[in-house]
Amino acid sequence: MSNSTEMKLVYSIVHDEDSPGLLAELNSHNFSVTKLNSTGGFLRSGNTTLITVVPASDVPKVLDIIRKNSSTRKVTLNPNSASVMPGAAYMSIPVEVTLSGATVFVTPVEYFEKM
């Protein structure tokens, strides 16, 4: 399929806990999605990367679904946890950190074909 309409590739990196509901909601709106398991860098937490190709006109709808189905969360970093922050000095008290609900990239698609 050549690009008769402008297509966009949407990558969304979400917390593992949000991915089942988000995936189901995207599918219920007839968006085909590829799911990849991934791991976050800073906290090494479980993430899911969802990839979908949509017409450019559908990007706002996809972004709205992602916003509604991914939530920010607070986590507490344990003191003296070298595995959380390699090379950093040991922390003496727990620190609360807010994690984003989703990280999203939207890029143009030069060519797209489903086989």
Phi and psi restraints in degrees (range 20) as a CNS / XPLOR table:
assign (resid 1 and name C) (resid 2 and name N)
       (resid 2 and name CA) (resid 2 and name C) 1.0 -83.1 20.0 2
assign (resid 2 and name N) (resid 2 and name CA)
       (resid 2 and name C) (resid 3 and name N) 1.0 168.1 20.0 2
assign (resid 2 and name C) (resid 3 and name N)
       (resid 3 and name CA) (resid 3 and name C) 1.0 -80.9 20.0 2
assign (resid 3 and name N) (resid 3 and name CA)
       (resid 3 and name C) (resid 4 and name N) 1.0 86.1 20.0 2
assign (resid 3 and name C) (resid 4 and name N)
       (resid 4 and name CA) (resid 4 and name C) 1.0 -79.6 20.0 2
assign (resid 4 and name N) (resid 4 and name CA)
       (resid 4 and name C) (resid 5 and name N) 1.0 -26.6 20.0 2
assign (resid 4 and name C) (resid 5 and name N)
       (resid 5 and name CA) (resid 5 and name C) 1.0 -122.0 20.0 2
assign (resid 5 and name N) (resid 5 and name CA)
       (resid 5 and name C) (resid 6 and name N) 1.0 150.6 20.0 2
assign (resid 5 and name C) (resid 6 and name N)
       (resid 6 and name CA) (resid 6 and name C) 1.0 -66.8 20.0 2
assign (resid 6 and name N) (resid 6 and name CA)
       (resid 6 and name C) (resid 7 and name N) 1.0 127.4 20.0 2
assign (resid 6 and name C) (resid 7 and name N)
       (resid 7 and name CA) (resid 7 and name C) 1.0 -112.4 20.0 2
assign (resid 7 and name N) (resid 7 and name CA)
       (resid 7 and name C) (resid 8 and name N) 1.0 151.1 20.0 2
assign (resid 7 and name C) (resid 8 and name N)
       (resid 8 and name CA) (resid 8 and name C) 1.0 -128.1 20.0 2
assign (resid 8 and name N) (resid 8 and name CA)
       (resid 8 and name C) (resid 9 and name N) 1.0 145.8 20.0 2
assign (resid 8 and name C) (resid 9 and name N)
       (resid 9 and name CA) (resid 9 and name C) 1.0 -102.6 20.0 2
assign (resid 9 and name N) (resid 9 and name CA)
       (resid 9 and name C) (resid 10 and name N) 1.0 122.7 20.0 2
assign (resid 9 and name C) (resid 10 and name N)
       (resid 10 and name CA) (resid 10 and name C) 1.0 -111.7 20.0 2
assign (resid 10 and name N) (resid 10 and name CA)
       (resid 10 and name C) (resid 11 and name N) 1.0 116.3 20.0 2
assign (resid 10 and name C) (resid 11 and name N)
       (resid 11 and name CA) (resid 11 and name C) 1.0 -101.7 20.0 2
assign (resid 11 and name N) (resid 11 and name CA)
       (resid 11 and name C) (resid 12 and name N) 1.0 126.8 20.0 2
assign (resid 11 and name C) (resid 12 and name N)
       (resid 12 and name CA) (resid 12 and name C) 1.0 -127.9 20.0 2
assign (resid 12 and name N) (resid 12 and name CA)
       (resid 12 and name C) (resid 13 and name N) 1.0 125.5 20.0 2
assign (resid 12 and name C) (resid 13 and name N)
       (resid 13 and name CA) (resid 13 and name C) 1.0 -105.0 20.0 2
assign (resid 13 and name N) (resid 13 and name CA)
       (resid 13 and name C) (resid 14 and name N) 1.0 116.0 20.0 2
assign (resid 13 and name C) (resid 14 and name N)
       (resid 14 and name CA) (resid 14 and name C) 1.0 -128.3 20.0 2
assign (resid 14 and name N) (resid 14 and name CA)
       (resid 14 and name C) (resid 15 and name N) 1.0 162.4 20.0 2
assign (resid 14 and name C) (resid 15 and name N)
       (resid 15 and name CA) (resid 15 and name C) 1.0 -66.6 20.0 2
assign (resid 15 and name N) (resid 15 and name CA)
       (resid 15 and name C) (resid 16 and name N) 1.0 144.1 20.0 2
assign (resid 15 and name C) (resid 16 and name N)
       (resid 16 and name CA) (resid 16 and name C) 1.0 -51.1 20.0 2
assign (resid 16 and name N) (resid 16 and name CA)
       (resid 16 and name C) (resid 17 and name N) 1.0 -36.9 20.0 2
assign (resid 16 and name C) (resid 17 and name N)
       (resid 17 and name CA) (resid 17 and name C) 1.0 -66.9 20.0 2
assign (resid 17 and name N) (resid 17 and name CA)
       (resid 17 and name C) (resid 18 and name N) 1.0 -26.9 20.0 2
assign (resid 17 and name C) (resid 18 and name N)
       (resid 18 and name CA) (resid 18 and name C) 1.0 -87.8 20.0 2
assign (resid 18 and name N) (resid 18 and name CA)
       (resid 18 and name C) (resid 19 and name N) 1.0 -19.7 20.0 2
assign (resid 18 and name C) (resid 19 and name N)
       (resid 19 and name CA) (resid 19 and name C) 1.0 -64.9 20.0 2
assign (resid 19 and name N) (resid 19 and name CA)
       (resid 19 and name C) (resid 20 and name N) 1.0 -40.2 20.0 2
assign (resid 19 and name C) (resid 20 and name N)
       (resid 20 and name CA) (resid 20 and name C) 1.0 -60.6 20.0 2
assign (resid 20 and name N) (resid 20 and name CA)
       (resid 20 and name C) (resid 21 and name N) 1.0 -45.6 20.0 2
assign (resid 20 and name C) (resid 21 and name N)
       (resid 21 and name CA) (resid 21 and name C) 1.0 -67.0 20.0 2
assign (resid 21 and name N) (resid 21 and name CA)
       (resid 21 and name C) (resid 22 and name N) 1.0 -40.5 20.0 2
assign (resid 21 and name C) (resid 22 and name N)
       (resid 22 and name CA) (resid 22 and name C) 1.0 -65.6 20.0 2
assign (resid 22 and name N) (resid 22 and name CA)
       (resid 22 and name C) (resid 23 and name N) 1.0 -45.3 20.0 2
assign (resid 22 and name C) (resid 23 and name N)
       (resid 23 and name CA) (resid 23 and name C) 1.0 -60.3 20.0 2
assign (resid 23 and name N) (resid 23 and name CA)
       (resid 23 and name C) (resid 24 and name N) 1.0 -44.6 20.0 2
assign (resid 23 and name C) (resid 24 and name N)
       (resid 24 and name CA) (resid 24 and name C) 1.0 -63.1 20.0 2
assign (resid 24 and name N) (resid 24 and name CA)
       (resid 24 and name C) (resid 25 and name N) 1.0 -41.0 20.0 2
assign (resid 24 and name C) (resid 25 and name N)
       (resid 25 and name CA) (resid 25 and name C) 1.0 -67.9 20.0 2
assign (resid 25 and name N) (resid 25 and name CA)
       (resid 25 and name C) (resid 26 and name N) 1.0 -41.8 20.0 2
assign (resid 25 and name C) (resid 26 and name N)
       (resid 26 and name CA) (resid 26 and name C) 1.0 -62.3 20.0 2
assign (resid 26 and name N) (resid 26 and name CA)
       (resid 26 and name C) (resid 27 and name N) 1.0 -44.1 20.0 2
assign (resid 26 and name C) (resid 27 and name N)
       (resid 27 and name CA) (resid 27 and name C) 1.0 -64.0 20.0 2
assign (resid 27 and name N) (resid 27 and name CA)
       (resid 27 and name C) (resid 28 and name N) 1.0 -36.0 20.0 2
assign (resid 27 and name C) (resid 28 and name N)
       (resid 28 and name CA) (resid 28 and name C) 1.0 -67.1 20.0 2
assign (resid 28 and name N) (resid 28 and name CA)
       (resid 28 and name C) (resid 29 and name N) 1.0 -19.8 20.0 2
assign (resid 28 and name C) (resid 29 and name N)
       (resid 29 and name CA) (resid 29 and name C) 1.0 -98.7 20.0 2
assign (resid 29 and name N) (resid 29 and name CA)
       (resid 29 and name C) (resid 30 and name N) 1.0 17.6 20.0 2
assign (resid 29 and name C) (resid 30 and name N)
       (resid 30 and name CA) (resid 30 and name C) 1.0 65.1 20.0 2
assign (resid 30 and name N) (resid 30 and name CA)
       (resid 30 and name C) (resid 31 and name N) 1.0 28.5 20.0 2
assign (resid 30 and name C) (resid 31 and name N)
       (resid 31 and name CA) (resid 31 and name C) 1.0 -95.0 20.0 2
assign (resid 31 and name N) (resid 31 and name CA)
       (resid 31 and name C) (resid 32 and name N) 1.0 124.3 20.0 2
assign (resid 31 and name C) (resid 32 and name N)
       (resid 32 and name CA) (resid 32 and name C) 1.0 -78.1 20.0 2
assign (resid 32 and name N) (resid 32 and name CA)
       (resid 32 and name C) (resid 33 and name N) 1.0 134.9 20.0 2
assign (resid 32 and name C) (resid 33 and name N)
       (resid 33 and name CA) (resid 33 and name C) 1.0 -134.0 20.0 2
assign (resid 33 and name N) (resid 33 and name CA)
       (resid 33 and name C) (resid 34 and name N) 1.0 138.8 20.0 2
assign (resid 33 and name C) (resid 34 and name N)
       (resid 34 and name CA) (resid 34 and name C) 1.0 -103.6 20.0 2
assign (resid 34 and name N) (resid 34 and name CA)
       (resid 34 and name C) (resid 35 and name N) 1.0 132.5 20.0 2
assign (resid 34 and name C) (resid 35 and name N)
       (resid 35 and name CA) (resid 35 and name C) 1.0 -109.6 20.0 2
assign (resid 35 and name N) (resid 35 and name CA)
       (resid 35 and name C) (resid 36 and name N) 1.0 130.4 20.0 2
assign (resid 35 and name C) (resid 36 and name N)
       (resid 36 and name CA) (resid 36 and name C) 1.0 -125.4 20.0 2
assign (resid 36 and name N) (resid 36 and name CA)
       (resid 36 and name C) (resid 37 and name N) 1.0 133.9 20.0 2
assign (resid 36 and name C) (resid 37 and name N)
       (resid 37 and name CA) (resid 37 and name C) 1.0 -78.3 20.0 2
assign (resid 37 and name N) (resid 37 and name CA)
       (resid 37 and name C) (resid 38 and name N) 1.0 139.7 20.0 2
assign (resid 37 and name C) (resid 38 and name N)
       (resid 38 and name CA) (resid 38 and name C) 1.0 -146.0 20.0 2
assign (resid 38 and name N) (resid 38 and name CA)
       (resid 38 and name C) (resid 39 and name N) 1.0 169.1 20.0 2
assign (resid 38 and name C) (resid 39 and name N)
       (resid 39 and name CA) (resid 39 and name C) 1.0 -127.6 20.0 2
assign (resid 39 and name N) (resid 39 and name CA)
       (resid 39 and name C) (resid 40 and name N) 1.0 134.9 20.0 2
assign (resid 39 and name C) (resid 40 and name N)
       (resid 40 and name CA) (resid 40 and name C) 1.0 -71.2 20.0 2
assign (resid 40 and name N) (resid 40 and name CA)
       (resid 40 and name C) (resid 41 and name N) 1.0 153.6 20.0 2
assign (resid 40 and name C) (resid 41 and name N)
       (resid 41 and name CA) (resid 41 and name C) 1.0 -79.5 20.0 2
assign (resid 41 and name N) (resid 41 and name CA)
       (resid 41 and name C) (resid 42 and name N) 1.0 -56.3 20.0 2
assign (resid 41 and name C) (resid 42 and name N)
       (resid 42 and name CA) (resid 42 and name C) 1.0 -65.6 20.0 2
assign (resid 42 and name N) (resid 42 and name CA)
       (resid 42 and name C) (resid 43 and name N) 1.0 -52.7 20.0 2
assign (resid 42 and name C) (resid 43 and name N)
       (resid 43 and name CA) (resid 43 and name C) 1.0 -101.1 20.0 2
assign (resid 43 and name N) (resid 43 and name CA)
       (resid 43 and name C) (resid 44 and name N) 1.0 -1.4 20.0 2
assign (resid 43 and name C) (resid 44 and name N)
       (resid 44 and name CA) (resid 44 and name C) 1.0 54.2 20.0 2
assign (resid 44 and name N) (resid 44 and name CA)
       (resid 44 and name C) (resid 45 and name N) 1.0 37.0 20.0 2
assign (resid 44 and name C) (resid 45 and name N)
       (resid 45 and name CA) (resid 45 and name C) 1.0 -89.0 20.0 2
assign (resid 45 and name N) (resid 45 and name CA)
       (resid 45 and name C) (resid 46 and name N) 1.0 159.6 20.0 2
assign (resid 45 and name C) (resid 46 and name N)
       (resid 46 and name CA) (resid 46 and name C) 1.0 -71.9 20.0 2
assign (resid 46 and name N) (resid 46 and name CA)
       (resid 46 and name C) (resid 47 and name N) 1.0 128.4 20.0 2
assign (resid 46 and name C) (resid 47 and name N)
       (resid 47 and name CA) (resid 47 and name C) 1.0 -128.3 20.0 2
assign (resid 47 and name N) (resid 47 and name CA)
       (resid 47 and name C) (resid 48 and name N) 1.0 164.5 20.0 2
assign (resid 47 and name C) (resid 48 and name N)
       (resid 48 and name CA) (resid 48 and name C) 1.0 -127.8 20.0 2
assign (resid 48 and name N) (resid 48 and name CA)
       (resid 48 and name C) (resid 49 and name N) 1.0 134.5 20.0 2
assign (resid 48 and name C) (resid 49 and name N)
       (resid 49 and name CA) (resid 49 and name C) 1.0 -104.8 20.0 2
assign (resid 49 and name N) (resid 49 and name CA)
       (resid 49 and name C) (resid 50 and name N) 1.0 122.6 20.0 2
assign (resid 49 and name C) (resid 50 and name N)
       (resid 50 and name CA) (resid 50 and name C) 1.0 -108.0 20.0 2
assign (resid 50 and name N) (resid 50 and name CA)
       (resid 50 and name C) (resid 51 and name N) 1.0 133.6 20.0 2
assign (resid 50 and name C) (resid 51 and name N)
       (resid 51 and name CA) (resid 51 and name C) 1.0 -125.1 20.0 2
assign (resid 51 and name N) (resid 51 and name CA)
       (resid 51 and name C) (resid 52 and name N) 1.0 129.9 20.0 2
assign (resid 51 and name C) (resid 52 and name N)
       (resid 52 and name CA) (resid 52 and name C) 1.0 -143.5 20.0 2
assign (resid 52 and name N) (resid 52 and name CA)
       (resid 52 and name C) (resid 53 and name N) 1.0 147.8 20.0 2
assign (resid 52 and name C) (resid 53 and name N)
       (resid 53 and name CA) (resid 53 and name C) 1.0 -112.2 20.0 2
assign (resid 53 and name N) (resid 53 and name CA)
       (resid 53 and name C) (resid 54 and name N) 1.0 125.5 20.0 2
assign (resid 53 and name C) (resid 54 and name N)
       (resid 54 and name CA) (resid 54 and name C) 1.0 -137.2 20.0 2
assign (resid 54 and name N) (resid 54 and name CA)
       (resid 54 and name C) (resid 55 and name N) 1.0 158.2 20.0 2
assign (resid 54 and name C) (resid 55 and name N)
       (resid 55 and name CA) (resid 55 and name C) 1.0 -59.8 20.0 2
assign (resid 55 and name N) (resid 55 and name CA)
       (resid 55 and name C) (resid 56 and name N) 1.0 145.9 20.0 2
assign (resid 55 and name C) (resid 56 and name N)
       (resid 56 and name CA) (resid 56 and name C) 1.0 -53.2 20.0 2
assign (resid 56 and name N) (resid 56 and name CA)
       (resid 56 and name C) (resid 57 and name N) 1.0 -33.1 20.0 2
assign (resid 56 and name C) (resid 57 and name N)
       (resid 57 and name CA) (resid 57 and name C) 1.0 -67.5 20.0 2
assign (resid 57 and name N) (resid 57 and name CA)
       (resid 57 and name C) (resid 58 and name N) 1.0 -18.8 20.0 2
assign (resid 57 and name C) (resid 58 and name N)
       (resid 58 and name CA) (resid 58 and name C) 1.0 -91.8 20.0 2
assign (resid 58 and name N) (resid 58 and name CA)
       (resid 58 and name C) (resid 59 and name N) 1.0 -7.5 20.0 2
assign (resid 58 and name C) (resid 59 and name N)
       (resid 59 and name CA) (resid 59 and name C) 1.0 -57.4 20.0 2
assign (resid 59 and name N) (resid 59 and name CA)
       (resid 59 and name C) (resid 60 and name N) 1.0 -46.3 20.0 2
assign (resid 59 and name C) (resid 60 and name N)
       (resid 60 and name CA) (resid 60 and name C) 1.0 -58.1 20.0 2
assign (resid 60 and name N) (resid 60 and name CA)
       (resid 60 and name C) (resid 61 and name N) 1.0 -38.2 20.0 2
assign (resid 60 and name C) (resid 61 and name N)
       (resid 61 and name CA) (resid 61 and name C) 1.0 -66.3 20.0 2
assign (resid 61 and name N) (resid 61 and name CA)
       (resid 61 and name C) (resid 62 and name N) 1.0 -43.0 20.0 2
assign (resid 61 and name C) (resid 62 and name N)
       (resid 62 and name CA) (resid 62 and name C) 1.0 -63.0 20.0 2
assign (resid 62 and name N) (resid 62 and name CA)
       (resid 62 and name C) (resid 63 and name N) 1.0 -45.0 20.0 2
assign (resid 62 and name C) (resid 63 and name N)
       (resid 63 and name CA) (resid 63 and name C) 1.0 -62.8 20.0 2
assign (resid 63 and name N) (resid 63 and name CA)
       (resid 63 and name C) (resid 64 and name N) 1.0 -37.9 20.0 2
assign (resid 63 and name C) (resid 64 and name N)
       (resid 64 and name CA) (resid 64 and name C) 1.0 -62.9 20.0 2
assign (resid 64 and name N) (resid 64 and name CA)
       (resid 64 and name C) (resid 65 and name N) 1.0 -43.5 20.0 2
assign (resid 64 and name C) (resid 65 and name N)
       (resid 65 and name CA) (resid 65 and name C) 1.0 -62.6 20.0 2
assign (resid 65 and name N) (resid 65 and name CA)
       (resid 65 and name C) (resid 66 and name N) 1.0 -42.9 20.0 2
assign (resid 65 and name C) (resid 66 and name N)
       (resid 66 and name CA) (resid 66 and name C) 1.0 -62.3 20.0 2
assign (resid 66 and name N) (resid 66 and name CA)
       (resid 66 and name C) (resid 67 and name N) 1.0 -45.6 20.0 2
assign (resid 66 and name C) (resid 67 and name N)
       (resid 67 and name CA) (resid 67 and name C) 1.0 -59.2 20.0 2
assign (resid 67 and name N) (resid 67 and name CA)
       (resid 67 and name C) (resid 68 and name N) 1.0 -42.5 20.0 2
assign (resid 67 and name C) (resid 68 and name N)
       (resid 68 and name CA) (resid 68 and name C) 1.0 -73.9 20.0 2
assign (resid 68 and name N) (resid 68 and name CA)
       (resid 68 and name C) (resid 69 and name N) 1.0 -18.9 20.0 2
assign (resid 68 and name C) (resid 69 and name N)
       (resid 69 and name CA) (resid 69 and name C) 1.0 -118.0 20.0 2
assign (resid 69 and name N) (resid 69 and name CA)
       (resid 69 and name C) (resid 70 and name N) 1.0 14.2 20.0 2
assign (resid 69 and name C) (resid 70 and name N)
       (resid 70 and name CA) (resid 70 and name C) 1.0 -134.0 20.0 2
assign (resid 70 and name N) (resid 70 and name CA)
       (resid 70 and name C) (resid 71 and name N) 1.0 133.5 20.0 2
assign (resid 70 and name C) (resid 71 and name N)
       (resid 71 and name CA) (resid 71 and name C) 1.0 -123.0 20.0 2
assign (resid 71 and name N) (resid 71 and name CA)
       (resid 71 and name C) (resid 72 and name N) 1.0 146.6 20.0 2
assign (resid 71 and name C) (resid 72 and name N)
       (resid 72 and name CA) (resid 72 and name C) 1.0 -70.9 20.0 2
assign (resid 72 and name N) (resid 72 and name CA)
       (resid 72 and name C) (resid 73 and name N) 1.0 154.8 20.0 2
assign (resid 72 and name C) (resid 73 and name N)
       (resid 73 and name CA) (resid 73 and name C) 1.0 -146.6 20.0 2
assign (resid 73 and name N) (resid 73 and name CA)
       (resid 73 and name C) (resid 74 and name N) 1.0 153.2 20.0 2
assign (resid 73 and name C) (resid 74 and name N)
       (resid 74 and name CA) (resid 74 and name C) 1.0 -103.3 20.0 2
assign (resid 74 and name N) (resid 74 and name CA)
       (resid 74 and name C) (resid 75 and name N) 1.0 136.6 20.0 2
assign (resid 74 and name C) (resid 75 and name N)
       (resid 75 and name CA) (resid 75 and name C) 1.0 -127.8 20.0 2
assign (resid 75 and name N) (resid 75 and name CA)
       (resid 75 and name C) (resid 76 and name N) 1.0 151.8 20.0 2
assign (resid 75 and name C) (resid 76 and name N)
       (resid 76 and name CA) (resid 76 and name C) 1.0 -106.2 20.0 2
assign (resid 76 and name N) (resid 76 and name CA)
       (resid 76 and name C) (resid 77 and name N) 1.0 125.0 20.0 2
assign (resid 76 and name C) (resid 77 and name N)
       (resid 77 and name CA) (resid 77 and name C) 1.0 -84.0 20.0 2
assign (resid 77 and name N) (resid 77 and name CA)
       (resid 77 and name C) (resid 78 and name N) 1.0 128.0 20.0 2
assign (resid 77 and name C) (resid 78 and name N)
       (resid 78 and name CA) (resid 78 and name C) 1.0 -72.9 20.0 2
assign (resid 78 and name N) (resid 78 and name CA)
       (resid 78 and name C) (resid 79 and name N) 1.0 145.3 20.0 2
assign (resid 78 and name C) (resid 79 and name N)
       (resid 79 and name CA) (resid 79 and name C) 1.0 -63.8 20.0 2
assign (resid 79 and name N) (resid 79 and name CA)
       (resid 79 and name C) (resid 80 and name N) 1.0 149.3 20.0 2
assign (resid 79 and name C) (resid 80 and name N)
       (resid 80 and name CA) (resid 80 and name C) 1.0 59.4 20.0 2
assign (resid 80 and name N) (resid 80 and name CA)
       (resid 80 and name C) (resid 81 and name N) 1.0 31.3 20.0 2
assign (resid 80 and name C) (resid 81 and name N)
       (resid 81 and name CA) (resid 81 and name C) 1.0 -96.7 20.0 2
assign (resid 81 and name N) (resid 81 and name CA)
       (resid 81 and name C) (resid 82 and name N) 1.0 90.4 20.0 2
assign (resid 81 and name C) (resid 82 and name N)
       (resid 82 and name CA) (resid 82 and name C) 1.0 -67.0 20.0 2
assign (resid 82 and name N) (resid 82 and name CA)
       (resid 82 and name C) (resid 83 and name N) 1.0 -24.3 20.0 2
assign (resid 82 and name C) (resid 83 and name N)
       (resid 83 and name CA) (resid 83 and name C) 1.0 -71.6 20.0 2
assign (resid 83 and name N) (resid 83 and name CA)
       (resid 83 and name C) (resid 84 and name N) 1.0 -20.3 20.0 2
assign (resid 83 and name C) (resid 84 and name N)
       (resid 84 and name CA) (resid 84 and name C) 1.0 -81.0 20.0 2
assign (resid 84 and name N) (resid 84 and name CA)
       (resid 84 and name C) (resid 85 and name N) 1.0 -43.3 20.0 2
assign (resid 84 and name C) (resid 85 and name N)
       (resid 85 and name CA) (resid 85 and name C) 1.0 -128.9 20.0 2
assign (resid 85 and name N) (resid 85 and name CA)
       (resid 85 and name C) (resid 86 and name N) 1.0 82.2 20.0 2
assign (resid 85 and name C) (resid 86 and name N)
       (resid 86 and name CA) (resid 86 and name C) 1.0 -58.0 20.0 2
assign (resid 86 and name N) (resid 86 and name CA)
       (resid 86 and name C) (resid 87 and name N) 1.0 136.8 20.0 2
assign (resid 86 and name C) (resid 87 and name N)
       (resid 87 and name CA) (resid 87 and name C) 1.0 80.4 20.0 2
assign (resid 87 and name N) (resid 87 and name CA)
       (resid 87 and name C) (resid 88 and name N) 1.0 -7.9 20.0 2
assign (resid 87 and name C) (resid 88 and name N)
       (resid 88 and name CA) (resid 88 and name C) 1.0 -86.4 20.0 2
assign (resid 88 and name N) (resid 88 and name CA)
       (resid 88 and name C) (resid 89 and name N) 1.0 156.9 20.0 2
assign (resid 88 and name C) (resid 89 and name N)
       (resid 89 and name CA) (resid 89 and name C) 1.0 -66.5 20.0 2
assign (resid 89 and name N) (resid 89 and name CA)
       (resid 89 and name C) (resid 90 and name N) 1.0 151.2 20.0 2
assign (resid 89 and name C) (resid 90 and name N)
       (resid 90 and name CA) (resid 90 and name C) 1.0 -64.0 20.0 2
assign (resid 90 and name N) (resid 90 and name CA)
       (resid 90 and name C) (resid 91 and name N) 1.0 139.7 20.0 2
assign (resid 90 and name C) (resid 91 and name N)
       (resid 91 and name CA) (resid 91 and name C) 1.0 -89.7 20.0 2
assign (resid 91 and name N) (resid 91 and name CA)
       (resid 91 and name C) (resid 92 and name N) 1.0 143.7 20.0 2
assign (resid 91 and name C) (resid 92 and name N)
       (resid 92 and name CA) (resid 92 and name C) 1.0 -95.8 20.0 2
assign (resid 92 and name N) (resid 92 and name CA)
       (resid 92 and name C) (resid 93 and name N) 1.0 -18.7 20.0 2
assign (resid 92 and name C) (resid 93 and name N)
       (resid 93 and name CA) (resid 93 and name C) 1.0 -132.3 20.0 2
assign (resid 93 and name N) (resid 93 and name CA)
       (resid 93 and name C) (resid 94 and name N) 1.0 153.5 20.0 2
assign (resid 93 and name C) (resid 94 and name N)
       (resid 94 and name CA) (resid 94 and name C) 1.0 -62.7 20.0 2
assign (resid 94 and name N) (resid 94 and name CA)
       (resid 94 and name C) (resid 95 and name N) 1.0 145.9 20.0 2
assign (resid 94 and name C) (resid 95 and name N)
       (resid 95 and name CA) (resid 95 and name C) 1.0 -123.0 20.0 2
assign (resid 95 and name N) (resid 95 and name CA)
       (resid 95 and name C) (resid 96 and name N) 1.0 130.2 20.0 2
assign (resid 95 and name C) (resid 96 and name N)
       (resid 96 and name CA) (resid 96 and name C) 1.0 -91.8 20.0 2
assign (resid 96 and name N) (resid 96 and name CA)
       (resid 96 and name C) (resid 97 and name N) 1.0 131.3 20.0 2
assign (resid 96 and name C) (resid 97 and name N)
       (resid 97 and name CA) (resid 97 and name C) 1.0 -124.4 20.0 2
assign (resid 97 and name N) (resid 97 and name CA)
       (resid 97 and name C) (resid 98 and name N) 1.0 139.6 20.0 2
assign (resid 97 and name C) (resid 98 and name N)
       (resid 98 and name CA) (resid 98 and name C) 1.0 -96.7 20.0 2
assign (resid 98 and name N) (resid 98 and name CA)
       (resid 98 and name C) (resid 99 and name N) 1.0 125.3 20.0 2
assign (resid 98 and name C) (resid 99 and name N)
       (resid 99 and name CA) (resid 99 and name C) 1.0 -97.2 20.0 2
assign (resid 99 and name N) (resid 99 and name CA)
       (resid 99 and name C) (resid 100 and name N) 1.0 141.3 20.0 2
assign (resid 99 and name C) (resid 100 and name N)
       (resid 100 and name CA) (resid 100 and name C) 1.0 -69.4 20.0 2
assign (resid 100 and name N) (resid 100 and name CA)
       (resid 100 and name C) (resid 101 and name N) 1.0 156.1 20.0 2
assign (resid 100 and name C) (resid 101 and name N)
       (resid 101 and name CA) (resid 101 and name C) 1.0 -74.7 20.0 2
assign (resid 101 and name N) (resid 101 and name CA)
       (resid 101 and name C) (resid 102 and name N) 1.0 -37.8 20.0 2
assign (resid 101 and name C) (resid 102 and name N)
       (resid 102 and name CA) (resid 102 and name C) 1.0 -158.0 20.0 2
assign (resid 102 and name N) (resid 102 and name CA)
       (resid 102 and name C) (resid 103 and name N) 1.0 149.7 20.0 2
assign (resid 102 and name C) (resid 103 and name N)
       (resid 103 and name CA) (resid 103 and name C) 1.0 -117.1 20.0 2
assign (resid 103 and name N) (resid 103 and name CA)
       (resid 103 and name C) (resid 104 and name N) 1.0 125.1 20.0 2
assign (resid 103 and name C) (resid 104 and name N)
       (resid 104 and name CA) (resid 104 and name C) 1.0 -125.6 20.0 2
assign (resid 104 and name N) (resid 104 and name CA)
       (resid 104 and name C) (resid 105 and name N) 1.0 136.6 20.0 2
assign (resid 104 and name C) (resid 105 and name N)
       (resid 105 and name CA) (resid 105 and name C) 1.0 -122.1 20.0 2
assign (resid 105 and name N) (resid 105 and name CA)
       (resid 105 and name C) (resid 106 and name N) 1.0 135.0 20.0 2
assign (resid 105 and name C) (resid 106 and name N)
       (resid 106 and name CA) (resid 106 and name C) 1.0 -123.2 20.0 2
assign (resid 106 and name N) (resid 106 and name CA)
       (resid 106 and name C) (resid 107 and name N) 1.0 123.4 20.0 2
assign (resid 106 and name C) (resid 107 and name N)
       (resid 107 and name CA) (resid 107 and name C) 1.0 -129.4 20.0 2
assign (resid 107 and name N) (resid 107 and name CA)
       (resid 107 and name C) (resid 108 and name N) 1.0 153.4 20.0 2
assign (resid 107 and name C) (resid 108 and name N)
       (resid 108 and name CA) (resid 108 and name C) 1.0 -70.5 20.0 2
assign (resid 108 and name N) (resid 108 and name CA)
       (resid 108 and name C) (resid 109 and name N) 1.0 152.2 20.0 2
assign (resid 108 and name C) (resid 109 and name N)
       (resid 109 and name CA) (resid 109 and name C) 1.0 -113.2 20.0 2
assign (resid 109 and name N) (resid 109 and name CA)
       (resid 109 and name C) (resid 110 and name N) 1.0 122.8 20.0 2
assign (resid 109 and name C) (resid 110 and name N)
       (resid 110 and name CA) (resid 110 and name C) 1.0 -78.1 20.0 2
assign (resid 110 and name N) (resid 110 and name CA)
       (resid 110 and name C) (resid 111 and name N) 1.0 -37.7 20.0 2
assign (resid 110 and name C) (resid 111 and name N)
       (resid 111 and name CA) (resid 111 and name C) 1.0 -149.3 20.0 2
assign (resid 111 and name N) (resid 111 and name CA)
       (resid 111 and name C) (resid 112 and name N) 1.0 143.1 20.0 2
assign (resid 111 and name C) (resid 112 and name N)
       (resid 112 and name CA) (resid 112 and name C) 1.0 -145.1 20.0 2
assign (resid 112 and name N) (resid 112 and name CA)
       (resid 112 and name C) (resid 113 and name N) 1.0 131.7 20.0 2
assign (resid 112 and name C) (resid 113 and name N)
       (resid 113 and name CA) (resid 113 and name C) 1.0 -146.4 20.0 2
assign (resid 113 and name N) (resid 113 and name CA)
       (resid 113 and name C) (resid 114 and name N) 1.0 130.2 20.0 2
assign (resid 113 and name C) (resid 114 and name N)
       (resid 114 and name CA) (resid 114 and name C) 1.0 -99.6 20.0 2
assign (resid 114 and name N) (resid 114 and name CA)
       (resid 114 and name C) (resid 115 and name N) 1.0 125.5 20.0 2
